[in-house]
């Protein structure tokens, strides 16, 4: 959630099915009933999407960092990787208590680039070492103060089969803030901690 009015920030590829108009939003700390959300803004070339729903009272919107994070800055990736569902089944966990995973790392670099090879739109991207995997897309990359520095969207592996050297990427919040406030009121930004 990025506003008190119930705006949810995610990746466009997470909700890319054009047949889907509404989605379900759920998570730990929310009521057991999922919330119905609708797509209100999708920019595929930037891999950004905004959903709208009723924000639960217990949920506090996250602030977005208005500057580039520093190289070497500690970061944490929050998300719901697909492998977590498999793990939950293996350990016979209750899906009612499904909680986000948390991995740590650092900012390796920030740069201006395209979110995909098909896109001409260039934006701020962050390479980091906080492990993400399929299903983490759309989750926040946060700093030590809980401020969102980016939205996780991609993990890549080495082109050599001999090396297991993954890279992880997020769309930088600085670039997102250059677009969103013109379209959505109430987004909170932060200069750091």
N, C-alpha and C positions, 0 to 999 in steps of 0.2 A: 504494500500500500504506500502511495506517495502523496496522498492528500486525505484530509478529514472527510471529504465528500465521497470517498470510496473508489478513487482511481488506483488501478493496479498496473504497474509497469512490468512488461515481459518482452520476449522476443517475438517478432512476426512469425518466424518459422515454427514456434511452439503452437500457434493458432492458425496455421496456414490453410487449413481445409476450408475452402470457400463455402462449403455446404453448411458449416457450423456458424450459427448466429449467436448462440448463447453458450456459456461454459459454466462449469461448477468450480467454485473457489472454496478450498477447505484447508485446515491446518491446525496444529496444536494450539490451544489457547482460544480457539473459536468454538462456537457451539457445535454439537455433533452433526447438525444439519449443514450441508454444503450450501453456499450462497450462489444464486444464479447471477452471472455476470454477462454483460454484452460487450461486443467489440465496439469501440467508439472511434478508434484511430489506429490505422495500420500503415506503416511505411516499409514495404518489403525491401527496397533497395538499401535501407539503413538497418534492417532487421530489428525494428522497434515496433511495439504495439502497446496500446493502452486499453484496458478493460474498465468497465464501470459497474459497481455493485454497491450495496450498503455496507459501510465499514463497521465491523463489530466494535462495540464499546471498549473492549479490552485491548484492541489493536492500536498501536501508535504508529503513525506514518513515519517512514524513514526519510531522512534528509539526504539530498544529493550533493556531492562535493562540487563546488563551483570552479575548482582549479585542477590542474593535472596532479596526480599523486606523484610523490618523489620516487626516483629510482632507489630500490632497496627498502622502501617502506613496507612494513608488515601489513598483510591483508588476509582476509578469511573469506572463503567461498561457502555460501549457504545454498542448499538446494535439495532436490529430491531425485537423485540418480536412479535410473531404471534398475540397476543392480541391487538397490536397497529393497525393492519389492521381492526380489528373489531371495535375498537374505532373510527378510521377514518371514517368508513362507518356510524357509529352511529351519528357522528357530521357533516357528509356530507363534510369532508375535501377533498381537491384535492390531488390525488395521485402524481401529478407532484411536489409537495413540500414536499414529504415524507422525514422526518428527523429522525435521530437516537434518541433514548431515552437515558437518562443519569440517572444512579442511583449511590448513594454514599454509602460508607461503609469503613471498615478497613480490613487489613489482619489479619485473626484469627490465622493462622499458615501456615508454609510451611513444606512439607515432601516429601519423596521419595516413590512413589507408582505406581501402574498400572493404566492406564487411564480407564480401564474397567475390569470387572471380567474375561473376556475371554482372556485378554492380559497377557503375561509374561514380556513384556517390562516395565521396571521401569524407572520413570523420575520424575523431580521436579514438584510437584503439589502445588497449593495455595488454601487454604480454606479462603473464605472472606465473608463479610456481605453485599456487594453491590448486591441488588436484581437482579437476572436474571430469565428469564422464557423461555419457548420453543420459539425458534426463535432468542434468543441472542447468540446462539452458533456461534463461529467463530469471534465474536466481541472482541475488545481489552479491557483489564483491565488496566487502566492507573494510574500513580501516579500524584501528584500535578503539575508536570512539563510537563505532557503530554507524558511521556515515558511509553511504553508498558511494564508492569510487567508480563503479561500473556495473554493467549487467553481463554476466557470463553468457557466452554464446558458442564457443568453439574450443575443441581440443584437437590437436594434430599429433601425428606420430612421425618418427624419422622416416625418410625415404629409403633408408638402408634397413634390411631385415635383421642385420647383425646388431643394431643399436636400438634399445628401448629408451627413447629420449623424447617424451611427449612435451608439447608446448600447449599452454592454455591462454585463452584470450577473452577479453571483456570489451564491451562497447563503453567508452569512457563517459562518465556522468557529465563532465564539462560540456561535451558536444550535445548530449541529450538536453541539458539545460538551455542550450542555445535555440532549441526547437520547441520544447514543451510549454514553457510559460506563455507563449503566444497563443496557445490552443487550450490550455487547462489552467484554471485559477487554483491557487492554494498550494502549489508545490513549494516545499521548503528546501532551501539550499543552505550550504554551510561552507565556510572558508577553511575548515579543517576540523579541529576538535572543539 
